[in-house]
Amino acid sequence: MIIKIEMNDKEFELFRDYIYERSGIHYTINKKTILQNRVRRRLRDLELDSYTKYFNIIKNKSMSDPEVIKFFDEVTTNETSFFRHDKQFIALEKMVIPELLANRRISTINIWSAAASTGKEAYTIAAVLKEIPELKGKNIKILGTDLNQKVLNIAKEGKYDIKDIKNVEKKYLKYFDIDEKNGIVTVKNELKSLVTFKRFNLTDRFTSIPKMDIIFCRNVFIYFQKHTQKEIVDKFYDKLNPNGFFILGHSETLNGIDNNFTYRKFNNENLMIYQK
Ligand SMILES: C[S@@+](CC[C@H](N)C(=O)[O-])C[C@H]1O[C@@H](n2cnc3c(N)ncnc32)[C@H](O)[C@@H]1O
């Protein structure tokens, strides 16, 4: 069935409020066509002919319901890449890790990629940490979480298009099995074994999350309103060990959000790195 119907404003508002209440993601009216096209895919799969009928199917279901999972798989935006904003990973190697090691005797280092998408961020962190001699013999635990189950399945598999590693520095390529013939790269177990992925909603309570030394939460705050950002920032602060680091995306900031973090520059550059 081909659904050509447009989502009307009333339907848009139903979905907008539903998504916002459950995930914090704020769809503004100028994103109506994007939302319509995304929801339409669910209508097509279920052979439904109206947005309201679909809304009635999901409206009272829990976040772990299979259809609700599929809905949020559609309405989240998952763009990511290996070594995205690479200067932040230089700061991770040259400032963040050395300071953590200097501050405290650490046998296990816990890092959270809190909007992990397909796992490229978590595997980038793993590769960087593997190359730091001072971390030899330490237990590295990276947790990757996301609301979108589909991207997490890709993350767990660790299989990507060969084009995705074109900007990865040569010294890190040893962590990938490269299949030139089929144009596929697979993350090796050496990295995979450091990372665990699970579905987690940042607007939920953080009781199931262990204490962290570093939290990456990059390029998801842009979808949240200030008060949602503030609630999540406070929860991150509580989850961090003393002196722990919190890293935002390069176009995001805590400016204008009342918070307890200290802003840290690296080489006099603004890399959106904060410290508890
Ligand atoms: C643009 S990606 C960012 C990926 C990666 N951090 C990066 O910077 O390359 C944003 C991710 O946030 C996830 N997300 C959106 N709302 C969320 C929520 N409430 N809880 C958990 N993850 C969420 C989306 O599913 C998406 O995969």
PDBQT file of the ligand as one rigid body, heavy atoms in Angstrom, charges set to zero:
ROOT
HETATM    1  C1  LIG A 301      23.334  12.187  16.101  1.00  0.00    +0.000 C 
HETATM    2  S1  LIG A 301      23.526  10.740  17.049  1.00  0.00    +0.000 S 
HETATM    3  C2  LIG A 301      25.075  11.042  17.861  1.00  0.00    +0.000 C 
HETATM    4  C3  LIG A 301      26.005   9.856  17.836  1.00  0.00    +0.000 C 
HETATM    5  C4  LIG A 301      27.378  10.074  18.462  1.00  0.00    +0.000 C 
HETATM    6  N1  LIG A 301      27.285  10.456  19.850  1.00  0.00    +0.000 N 
HETATM    7  C5  LIG A 301      28.169  11.109  17.698  1.00  0.00    +0.000 C 
HETATM    8  O1  LIG A 301      28.328  12.216  18.179  1.00  0.00    +0.000 OA
HETATM    9  O2  LIG A 301      28.631  10.799  16.599  1.00  0.00    +0.000 OA
HETATM   10  C6  LIG A 301      22.340  10.998  18.358  1.00  0.00    +0.000 C 
HETATM   11  C7  LIG A 301      21.866   9.706  19.016  1.00  0.00    +0.000 C 
HETATM   12  O3  LIG A 301      21.111  10.019  20.197  1.00  0.00    +0.000 OA
HETATM   13  C8  LIG A 301      20.098   9.032  20.343  1.00  0.00    +0.000 C 
HETATM   14  N2  LIG A 301      19.048   9.533  21.241  1.00  0.00    +0.000 N 
HETATM   15  C9  LIG A 301      18.106  10.485  20.995  1.00  0.00    +0.000 A 
HETATM   16  N3  LIG A 301      17.310  10.655  22.063  1.00  0.00    +0.000 NA
HETATM   17  C10 LIG A 301      17.747   9.796  23.016  1.00  0.00    +0.000 A 
HETATM   18  C11 LIG A 301      17.322   9.497  24.344  1.00  0.00    +0.000 A 
HETATM   19  N4  LIG A 301      16.296  10.123  24.922  1.00  0.00    +0.000 N 
HETATM   20  N5  LIG A 301      18.003   8.550  25.019  1.00  0.00    +0.000 NA
HETATM   21  C12 LIG A 301      19.045   7.900  24.454  1.00  0.00    +0.000 A 
HETATM   22  N6  LIG A 301      19.496   8.143  23.210  1.00  0.00    +0.000 NA
HETATM   23  C13 LIG A 301      18.852   9.075  22.496  1.00  0.00    +0.000 A 
HETATM   24  C14 LIG A 301      19.632   8.792  18.911  1.00  0.00    +0.000 C 
HETATM   25  O4  LIG A 301      18.985   7.558  18.770  1.00  0.00    +0.000 OA
HETATM   26  C15 LIG A 301      20.953   8.891  18.125  1.00  0.00    +0.000 C 
HETATM   27  O5  LIG A 301      21.505   7.624  17.868  1.00  0.00    +0.000 OA
ENDROOT
TORSDOF 0
